[in-house]
Amino acid sequence: MNLSILLVVVAAAAVPRVEISTLSGDEFSGNLTSITADTWKLDVDGKPVEVAGAQILATRFFVAGQTAGEKESLELSLTDGSLLHLKTALADPKEIHVTSDVTGDMKIPRNFVQSLRFEKAPTSVDDSWKELVARTARQDMIVVRKNDVLDFVEGVIGEITEAQVNVLLDGENIPVNRDRVFGLIFYQREPGKAGSAARVQLLNGDLLQARKVTSSAGTSVELALPCGPEVSVAADQIKAVDFSSGRLAWIDEVAPREKKHEFEVIDVVPDYRVNRDIYGSRLKVGKRVFDRGVCIRSKTLVRYRLDGDFNRFQAWMGIQHGYAGDVNVTISCDGKELFSGAVEPNAEAQRLDLDVSGKYSLEVLVDFGKVKSDIGDHLVLGDARLLK
């Protein structure tokens, strides 16, 4: 049997509140009761609500008082983009055997393993490690640290025990003490395929690709991973589940084709910023807080390239919480105006859902409002996205 079922026992596990956003722009918020392959079921103020799984873009999980624990010391990255923090990691020629307080025990085929880091972050060589992992490897790499420099030798990684890493170098098997190894990078001639339907983000910073997401009781969520194992994770350890891959483009990940700002005075403050307010605060409009989006100052034009690939532009629009500025916003596609109006401070976010089918260029123009000044003119487009 090549599937290992992981059970994480959590005493008095809390039922999370879940916020769901859909392709149609609808949002639902309630207590999670169950998940099947087809439907997410919620209790919304005592009433059962069902949301079709095929319509879900993303979900966020909230449990009162729940915080992330300290990250475990080992870090494992997989070829499908998954990232796990672990207590232990051992290996035989075919599999990596890992344990974690959050995801339990599992066996992962070697062709899914990209790297295994032994030294806990942060360190002064983190950037160097990332560069090595991103390289196109010709063989397995055994990475060692010498003060603030990383070095490596190429060979074939064999068995990994609690005490040592066995490495085949020039036909000779050499045992290397684990405490001398910073990390291992695995060469994959034929890496494992993702086959992922969802990207699951945990509170401890783990990222898990999942072929299937289910829950029978709401207090735990079962994940079928592309690399084989089926994992049961306490729901209060989940931060978000993202189903958007291949279905949309987040505007914060789309580089503007053109950006113009008319400075009224000498000003070193940014005119455009992604995922944060101009001054670096978390994006917030009224009661809504956003992890993703853009913030744009007045007298700024931003143009994005669409190339006819998208059907809808959706966002929550408003003035950043705590600022008294006001702006006029015009949104156009290929010279045709889709929206024009004033955005006032101290108001709840306004929903945008615009048809951009077959269009090649999206233009957002932010101008002065009633007050001809850019002081406090921080327009937020929260959760801004282009849907296919």
C-alpha positions as CSV (number, residue, x, y, z in Angstrom):
1,M,0.0,0.0,0.0
2,N,1.7,3.2,-1.1
3,L,-0.8,5.6,0.6
4,S,-0.2,6.4,4.3
5,I,-3.2,7.9,6.2
6,L,-2.1,10.4,8.8
7,L,-4.3,11.1,11.8
8,V,-3.6,14.2,13.8
9,V,-5.3,14.0,17.2
10,V,-6.4,17.3,18.5
11,A,-8.2,17.6,21.9
12,A,-11.3,19.6,21.8
13,A,-10.6,20.8,18.2
14,A,-12.6,24.0,17.3
15,V,-14.9,24.2,14.3
16,P,-13.5,27.0,12.2
17,R,-15.4,29.9,10.6
18,V,-14.8,29.9,6.9
19,E,-15.0,32.7,4.3
20,I,-15.5,31.5,0.8
21,S,-15.2,33.5,-2.4
22,T,-16.5,32.2,-5.7
23,L,-16.0,32.6,-9.4
24,S,-19.3,34.6,-9.7
25,G,-18.1,37.1,-7.1
26,D,-20.4,35.8,-4.3
27,E,-19.0,35.4,-0.8
28,F,-20.1,33.2,2.1
29,S,-19.1,33.2,5.7
30,G,-20.1,30.6,8.4
31,N,-19.0,27.7,10.4
32,L,-17.7,24.7,8.4
33,T,-19.7,21.5,8.8
34,S,-18.3,19.3,6.0
35,I,-16.5,19.2,2.6
36,T,-17.1,16.7,-0.2
37,A,-15.6,16.6,-3.6
38,D,-18.6,18.5,-4.9
39,T,-19.8,20.7,-2.0
40,W,-18.7,22.8,0.9
41,K,-21.4,23.0,3.7
42,L,-21.6,25.8,6.1
43,D,-23.7,26.8,9.1
44,V,-24.5,30.5,8.4
45,D,-26.3,32.0,11.5
46,G,-28.1,28.7,12.1
47,K,-29.0,28.0,8.5
48,P,-27.4,25.4,6.3
49,V,-25.7,26.7,3.2
50,E,-24.1,24.7,0.4
51,V,-21.5,26.1,-2.0
52,A,-20.6,24.1,-5.1
53,G,-16.9,23.1,-5.1
54,A,-16.5,23.8,-8.8
55,Q,-17.4,27.5,-8.1
56,I,-15.0,28.1,-5.3
57,L,-11.9,30.2,-5.9
58,A,-10.5,30.5,-2.4
59,T,-11.4,30.0,1.3
60,R,-10.0,31.5,4.5
61,F,-10.2,29.7,7.9
62,F,-10.6,31.6,11.2
63,V,-10.4,30.1,14.7
64,A,-10.7,32.5,17.6
65,G,-7.5,32.7,19.7
66,Q,-5.6,30.3,17.5
67,T,-2.0,31.2,16.7
68,A,0.8,29.5,14.8
69,G,3.3,27.5,16.8
70,E,7.0,27.7,16.3
71,K,8.2,26.2,13.0
72,E,9.8,22.8,13.2
73,S,13.5,22.7,12.4
74,L,13.8,20.8,9.2
75,E,12.4,22.1,5.8
76,L,11.4,19.9,2.9
77,S,10.5,21.3,-0.5
78,L,8.8,19.1,-3.1
79,T,8.8,19.3,-6.9
80,D,5.0,20.2,-6.9
81,G,5.7,23.4,-4.9
82,S,4.8,22.0,-1.5
83,L,6.8,23.2,1.5
84,L,6.8,21.3,4.9
85,H,8.5,22.0,8.2
86,L,9.4,18.8,10.0
87,K,10.7,17.2,13.2
88,T,12.4,14.3,11.6
89,A,13.5,13.1,8.1
90,L,15.0,9.7,7.2
91,A,15.4,8.1,3.8
92,D,15.9,4.8,2.1
93,P,16.7,4.5,-1.6
94,K,13.0,4.9,-2.6
95,E,11.3,7.2,0.0
96,I,11.7,10.0,2.4
97,H,10.1,9.2,5.8
98,V,9.1,12.4,7.6
99,T,7.2,13.4,10.8
100,S,5.6,16.7,11.9
101,D,3.3,17.7,14.8
102,V,0.9,19.3,12.2
103,T,0.8,16.8,9.3
104,G,1.9,13.6,11.2
105,D,4.0,10.8,9.6
106,M,4.3,10.2,5.9
107,K,6.4,8.6,3.2
108,I,7.2,10.6,0.1
109,P,8.7,9.1,-3.0
110,R,12.1,10.5,-3.8
111,N,11.1,11.7,-7.3
112,F,8.8,14.3,-5.5
113,V,11.6,15.7,-3.3
114,Q,13.4,18.8,-4.4
115,S,15.4,19.7,-1.3
116,L,15.8,19.0,2.4
117,R,17.3,21.6,4.7
118,F,18.7,20.7,8.1
119,E,19.7,24.0,9.5
120,K,16.8,26.1,10.7
121,A,16.0,29.5,9.2
122,P,16.7,32.3,9.4
123,T,20.5,32.4,8.7
124,S,22.9,34.7,6.9
125,V,23.0,32.3,3.9
126,D,19.3,31.9,3.2
127,D,19.6,33.7,-0.1
128,S,22.5,31.5,-1.2
129,W,20.5,28.4,-0.3
130,K,17.5,29.6,-2.4
131,E,19.8,30.2,-5.4
132,L,21.3,26.7,-5.1
133,V,17.8,25.1,-4.9
134,A,16.7,27.1,-8.0
135,R,19.7,25.8,-10.1
136,T,19.3,23.1,-12.7
137,A,21.0,20.3,-10.9
138,R,23.2,17.7,-12.8
139,Q,23.5,15.4,-9.8
140,D,22.4,15.4,-6.2
141,M,24.0,18.2,-4.2
142,I,25.3,17.9,-0.6
143,V,25.5,21.5,0.7
144,V,27.8,22.5,3.6
145,R,28.2,25.9,5.3
146,K,31.5,27.6,6.0
147,N,30.7,30.6,8.1
148,D,28.7,32.9,5.8
149,V,29.4,30.9,2.6
150,L,27.7,27.8,1.2
151,D,29.6,25.2,-0.7
152,F,28.6,21.9,-2.2
153,V,29.7,18.6,-3.7
154,E,27.8,16.6,-6.3
155,G,27.2,12.9,-6.0
156,V,24.3,10.5,-5.3
157,I,22.4,10.8,-2.0
158,G,21.7,7.4,-0.5
159,E,20.3,6.4,2.9
160,I,19.7,9.2,5.4
161,T,19.7,8.2,9.1
162,E,19.5,10.3,12.3
163,A,23.3,10.5,12.4
164,Q,24.5,10.6,8.9
165,V,23.9,11.0,5.1
166,N,25.4,8.3,2.9
167,V,26.8,9.8,-0.3
168,L,28.1,7.9,-3.4
169,L,31.1,9.9,-4.7
170,D,33.2,8.6,-7.6
171,G,31.9,5.1,-6.9
172,E,32.7,5.2,-3.2
173,N,30.1,5.3,-0.5
174,I,31.0,7.9,2.0
175,P,29.0,8.5,5.3
176,V,28.8,12.2,6.2
177,N,27.7,13.3,9.7
178,R,24.4,15.1,9.5
179,D,25.6,18.0,11.7
180,R,28.1,18.9,9.0
181,V,25.4,19.1,6.3
182,F,23.4,22.4,5.8
183,G,21.0,20.7,3.3
184,L,20.5,18.3,0.4
185,I,19.3,19.1,-3.2
186,F,17.9,16.2,-5.2
187,Y,18.5,15.8,-8.9
188,Q,15.3,14.6,-10.6
189,R,15.5,13.2,-14.1
190,E,11.7,12.6,-14.1
191,P,10.2,14.7,-11.2
192,G,6.8,13.8,-9.8
193,K,3.8,15.5,-11.4
194,A,1.7,17.9,-9.3
195,G,-1.9,17.0,-10.4
196,S,-3.1,19.5,-7.9
197,A,-6.6,20.9,-7.5
198,A,-5.9,23.1,-4.5
199,R,-3.1,24.9,-2.6
200,V,-3.4,24.7,1.2
201,Q,-1.7,27.2,3.4
202,L,-1.1,26.3,7.1
203,L,-0.6,28.6,10.0
204,N,3.0,27.3,10.5
205,G,4.0,28.4,7.0
206,D,3.6,25.0,5.3
207,L,2.2,24.9,1.8
208,L,0.6,21.7,0.6
209,Q,-0.6,20.9,-2.9
210,A,-3.7,18.7,-2.8
211,R,-5.5,16.6,-5.3
212,K,-8.6,16.5,-3.1
213,V,-9.9,18.3,-0.1
214,T,-12.6,16.7,2.1
215,S,-13.9,17.0,5.7
216,S,-16.5,14.8,7.4
217,A,-16.9,16.8,10.7
218,G,-15.4,20.2,10.1
219,T,-12.8,19.9,12.9
220,S,-10.3,18.3,10.6
221,V,-9.6,18.4,6.9
222,E,-8.4,15.5,4.8
223,L,-5.9,16.2,2.0
224,A,-4.9,13.8,-0.7
225,L,-1.5,14.8,-1.8
226,P,-0.1,14.4,-5.4
227,C,2.9,12.6,-4.0
228,G,0.7,9.9,-2.5
229,P,-0.1,10.3,1.2
230,E,-3.5,11.3,2.6
231,V,-3.1,13.7,5.4
232,S,-5.6,14.7,8.1
233,V,-4.9,18.2,9.4
234,A,-6.7,19.9,12.3
235,A,-8.9,22.6,10.8
236,D,-7.6,25.2,13.3
237,Q,-4.1,24.8,11.8
238,I,-5.3,25.8,8.3
239,K,-5.1,29.4,7.1
240,A,-6.4,29.2,3.6
241,V,-7.3,26.9,0.7
242,D,-6.8,28.3,-2.8
243,F,-8.5,26.7,-5.8
244,S,-7.6,29.5,-8.3
245,S,-4.7,27.9,-10.1
246,G,-5.2,28.2,-13.9
247,R,-8.6,29.9,-13.3
248,L,-7.5,33.5,-12.6
249,A,-4.6,35.9,-12.4
250,W,-4.2,38.0,-9.2
251,I,-3.6,41.6,-10.2
252,D,-0.7,42.0,-7.7
253,E,1.1,39.3,-9.8
254,V,0.5,41.1,-13.1
255,A,3.3,43.6,-13.9
256,P,1.7,46.9,-15.2
257,R,2.4,47.4,-18.9
258,E,2.4,51.1,-18.2
259,K,2.3,53.3,-15.1
260,K,2.2,57.1,-15.0
261,H,2.0,59.5,-12.0
262,E,1.7,63.2,-12.0
263,F,3.6,64.6,-9.1
264,E,2.1,67.8,-7.7
265,V,5.0,68.4,-5.3
266,I,8.3,66.8,-4.7
267,D,7.3,63.4,-3.3
268,V,9.3,60.3,-2.4
269,V,6.2,58.3,-1.4
270,P,5.3,55.4,-3.8
271,D,2.4,55.9,-6.2
272,Y,1.6,52.2,-6.5
273,R,2.2,49.3,-4.2
274,V,1.1,45.6,-4.2
275,N,-0.4,43.8,-1.2
276,R,0.3,46.7,1.1
277,D,-0.8,50.3,1.6
278,I,1.5,53.0,0.2
279,Y,3.2,53.2,3.7
280,G,3.4,49.5,4.2
281,S,0.3,48.8,6.3
282,R,-2.0,45.9,5.6
283,L,-4.7,46.7,3.1
284,K,-8.0,47.5,4.8
285,V,-11.2,49.2,3.7
286,G,-14.0,49.6,6.2
287,K,-14.3,46.2,8.0
288,R,-12.6,44.2,5.2
289,V,-8.9,43.3,5.4
290,F,-7.1,42.0,2.3
291,D,-3.9,40.0,2.0
292,R,-3.8,40.7,-1.7
293,G,-4.5,43.7,-3.9
294,V,-3.0,47.0,-4.9
295,C,-2.9,50.5,-3.5
296,I,-2.9,53.4,-5.9
297,R,-2.5,57.2,-5.2
298,S,-4.4,59.9,-7.0
299,K,-3.1,61.3,-10.3
300,T,-1.9,57.8,-11.3
301,L,-2.8,55.8,-14.4
302,V,-2.0,52.0,-14.4
303,R,-2.5,49.9,-17.6
304,Y,-2.4,46.1,-17.6
305,R,-2.1,43.8,-20.6
306,L,-4.9,41.3,-21.0
307,D,-4.4,39.9,-24.5
308,G,-8.0,38.7,-24.7
309,D,-7.3,36.0,-22.1
310,F,-9.8,37.0,-19.4
311,N,-13.6,37.4,-19.0
312,R,-14.0,39.4,-15.7
313,F,-12.2,41.9,-13.6
314,Q,-13.3,41.7,-9.9
315,A,-12.1,43.7,-6.8
316,W,-13.2,45.3,-3.6
317,M,-12.6,49.1,-4.0
318,G,-12.3,51.8,-1.3
319,I,-10.0,54.3,0.5
320,Q,-7.5,52.7,2.8
321,H,-8.7,52.6,6.4
322,G,-7.5,55.5,8.5
323,Y,-7.2,58.0,5.6
324,A,-9.5,60.9,4.8
325,G,-8.7,61.2,1.1
326,D,-11.2,60.9,-1.7
327,V,-10.7,60.1,-5.4
328,N,-12.4,59.7,-8.7
329,V,-11.8,56.4,-10.5
330,T,-12.3,55.5,-14.1
331,I,-11.7,51.9,-15.3
332,S,-11.6,51.3,-19.1
333,C,-10.8,48.5,-21.5
334,D,-9.5,49.2,-25.0
335,G,-10.7,52.8,-24.7
336,K,-14.3,51.8,-23.6
337,E,-15.3,53.1,-20.1
338,L,-16.5,50.3,-17.8
339,F,-16.8,52.2,-14.5
340,S,-16.5,55.8,-13.4
341,G,-17.3,57.2,-10.0
342,A,-16.2,58.8,-6.8
343,V,-14.7,56.8,-3.9
344,E,-15.2,58.4,-0.5
345,P,-13.3,57.8,2.8
346,N,-14.7,56.0,5.9
347,A,-17.0,53.8,3.7
348,E,-17.3,50.1,3.3
349,A,-15.6,48.5,0.3
350,Q,-17.5,48.7,-3.0
351,R,-17.7,45.5,-5.2
352,L,-16.4,45.7,-8.8
353,D,-17.4,43.0,-11.2
354,L,-16.6,44.1,-14.8
355,D,-16.9,42.3,-18.1
356,V,-13.5,42.3,-19.9
357,S,-14.2,39.5,-22.4
358,G,-12.0,39.7,-25.5
359,K,-10.3,42.9,-24.3
360,Y,-6.6,43.5,-24.7
361,S,-5.8,46.3,-22.2
362,L,-7.2,47.2,-18.8
363,E,-6.7,50.8,-17.6
364,V,-7.2,52.2,-14.1
365,L,-7.1,55.9,-13.7
366,V,-7.2,57.4,-10.2
367,D,-7.7,61.2,-10.1
368,F,-8.4,63.8,-7.4
369,G,-11.8,63.8,-5.8
370,K,-13.5,66.8,-4.4
371,V,-10.3,67.9,-2.6
372,K,-7.6,68.7,-5.2
373,S,-4.9,67.2,-3.1
374,D,-3.3,63.7,-2.9
375,I,-3.0,63.7,0.8
376,G,-4.7,60.6,2.1
377,D,-5.7,59.5,-1.5
378,H,-4.9,55.8,-1.0
379,L,-7.2,53.8,-3.3
380,V,-7.3,50.1,-2.5
381,L,-8.3,47.4,-5.0
382,G,-8.6,44.5,-2.6
383,D,-8.5,40.8,-3.8
384,A,-8.3,42.3,-7.3
385,R,-8.3,39.5,-9.9
386,L,-8.8,38.6,-13.6
387,L,-11.0,35.6,-14.2
388,K,-10.7,33.3,-17.2
